[in-house]
Amino acid sequence: MVQSTQKDGSLVFRFSGRLDTMECSRIEGEVTQQAQTAGQPVVFDLAGVDFVASAFLRLCLVVQQKAAGNPLRLINVSPPIKKVFKIAGLDKLVVG
């Protein structure tokens, strides 16, 4: 599940549950389209997430690429999920 809001000049996506391959396929179009047209930094809030598949890592890279030079940041990332990003070499996206 994903919800988007505007906060402090950023487009914030709040994710919850498992971000497995099927869920990422379901939300990818909506998330990338909003990020591409937002014209502002994008934040992924993972406070409610307990699992990420490689499809979510791909979604992060796609959003970062399509966000037209606006940065992508990840916040509220649990230690096990931080480890996944570190192993993938994407730990620079994780803010806290």
C-alpha positions in Angstrom: 0.0 0.0 0.0 1.2 3.5 -0.8 -0.1 7.0 0.0 1.4 10.3 -1.3 1.3 13.7 0.4 3.1 17.0 0.1 5.3 18.0 3.1 8.0 20.6 3.5 8.5 21.1 -0.3 8.7 17.3 -1.0 6.5 14.7 -2.4 6.3 12.0 0.3 5.2 8.4 -0.4 4.3 6.4 2.7 4.6 2.7 2.1 3.4 -0.1 4.4 3.5 -3.9 4.5 5.5 -6.0 2.1 7.0 -4.4 -1.0 7.3 -7.6 -2.9 7.5 -8.0 -6.7 3.7 -8.1 -7.2 3.1 -5.0 -5.1 5.9 -3.0 -6.7 4.5 -3.9 -10.2 1.1 -2.7 -9.1 2.3 0.7 -7.8 5.2 1.4 -10.1 3.3 3.4 -12.7 1.5 5.6 -10.2 4.7 6.3 -8.2 6.9 7.0 -11.1 4.3 9.3 -12.9 3.8 11.4 -9.7 7.6 11.6 -9.1 8.2 12.6 -12.7 5.7 15.4 -12.7 6.2 16.6 -9.1 9.1 18.9 -9.9 10.4 18.6 -6.3 12.4 16.2 -4.1 10.8 12.8 -3.5 10.8 11.0 -0.1 10.0 7.3 0.4 8.9 6.8 4.0 9.3 3.2 4.9 8.2 3.3 8.5 5.4 0.7 7.9 7.5 -1.6 5.7 8.7 -5.0 6.8 10.1 -6.5 3.6 11.5 -5.2 0.3 12.1 -7.2 -2.8 14.6 -6.4 -5.5 11.7 -4.9 -7.5 11.5 -2.2 -4.9 15.2 -1.4 -5.3 14.5 -1.1 -9.0 11.6 1.2 -8.3 13.9 3.4 -6.3 16.3 3.6 -9.2 13.6 4.3 -11.7 12.1 7.1 -9.6 15.5 8.6 -9.0 16.1 8.6 -12.7 12.7 10.0 -13.7 12.5 12.7 -10.9 14.2 15.1 -13.3 17.2 16.0 -11.1 15.3 16.1 -7.9 16.7 13.9 -5.2 15.2 10.7 -3.8 15.6 10.0 -0.1 14.4 7.1 2.0 13.5 7.7 5.7 12.4 5.6 8.6 14.1 2.5 7.3 14.4 -0.4 9.6 17.9 -2.0 10.2 17.1 -5.2 8.1 16.0 -3.1 5.2 19.0 -0.8 5.5 21.1 -3.9 5.2 19.4 -4.8 1.9 20.2 -1.3 0.5 23.8 -1.5 1.8 24.3 -4.9 0.1 22.9 -3.5 -3.2 25.1 -0.5 -2.9 22.2 1.9 -2.6 22.7 2.9 1.0 23.4 6.5 0.0 19.7 6.8 -0.6 18.9 6.0 3.1 18.7 9.1 5.3 17.5 7.7 8.6 
